[in-house]
Amino acid sequence: INAKPYFCTAASGVKEFPEFVGVATVDKDFVGSCSMIIHRKEPKHNVIKKFFEENSKEMRMYFLECQDNERFYTSKHVLQQHSGCEWDDETGETKSFNQYAYDGEDFLKLDLLKHEWTALTEKALATKLTWENNKVVLKHSEDFYSIQCPVWLRKYMTVGREYLQRAGTLRILPSVSLLQRSNSSLVSCHATGFFPDMVDLFWMKDGEEFHEDVEKGEILPNNDETFQMSIYLNTSSLPPKDWKKFSCVFQSFRNKKNITISLDKTKIRTNKATYVKNTGLGWGVGAAVIILVAMGVSGSNMFKHLMNLQSCLLTQKFCSAFIYAYIIQFFLVL
């Protein structure tokens, strides 16, 4: 079963935080992100860039729809959305989902079988009726989740099947080595070239995990779409006779492949060059968190803005944060 969920994070009035960040995944693999600061999508992998290039006209249309309003807001609300679809490539069966939470409480859920929104709390009844009265929007939602989303997922899987299948097995084993800058420096166990990043790296002593005098680094990306990681051991007070008791283990969670290297002075590579750690912003998003402002929108413009909003939410082409403010109009009737 293949899955294509989306998560969005948007903010208004939060200092030093992007107004909008979108994250897309396919089969739990992070494939792209976007920040409103730069106003463009940022596919993570070459295969996704290829997909965007082959569908540039459609992508541009969605992007322009989402750049519809440029107002700013002051009052805050919290809205969460988790949406997407699943496709079983063996049976052809598809399953879609679209659910909202408002101020931390489950709010609305789209029921594709009944062609209606399900109110998950009494407070959502007014919003449910408002959304369902817009039949065109409801039909658009149903069409996207039952037709468009699975089609796009199949496209992703076709274009990137070879790449995505790498997530299921560690086909290219990493290089694991011992490094030490000088005799007084920490010994680094360095693994590089692995994919995906669902791995662990740890020291062992006498066959058991060892955590004393150990510093663990973060998993960092390489330029070739693989990853690297280091874990450091302080050997300054370690008697020479005890070195043979230690080993470094690289472990892949997906296929249980382990690579073990013994702590041996003859295997340590020395390098007096300055090490520069690669830093970057990473984020794990469990749900879309949108900090919004309630504002007034005339009735004549509401339908147009709602259509644009639904296009943004349903197609998830990483629209700007301010578009989400219109959804708050439906909550003002609470």
GIJONOR-V671303 format. One record per helix or strand. SS is the DSSP state (~ for helix, > for strand). FROM is the first residue (numbers start at 0). TO is the last residue. If there is no record, write none. Layout:
# GIJONOR-V671303
ss->SS from->FROM to->TO
ss->SS from->FROM to->TO
This chain:
# GIJONOR-V671303
ss->> from->1 to->9
ss->> from->19 to->25
ss->> from->28 to->34
ss->> from->39 to->42
ss->~ from->45 to->53
ss->~ from->55 to->65
ss->> from->76 to->86
ss->> from->93 to->101
ss->> from->104 to->110
ss->> from->115 to->118
ss->~ from->121 to->132
ss->~ from->134 to->167
ss->> from->174 to->179
ss->> from->186 to->193
ss->> from->198 to->204
ss->> from->207 to->209
ss->> from->213 to->215
ss->> from->219 to->220
ss->> from->226 to->232
ss->~ from->239 to->244
ss->> from->245 to->251
ss->> from->257 to->261
ss->~ from->264 to->266
ss->> from->267 to->269
ss->> from->288 to->291
ss->~ from->298 to->314
ss->~ from->320 to->330
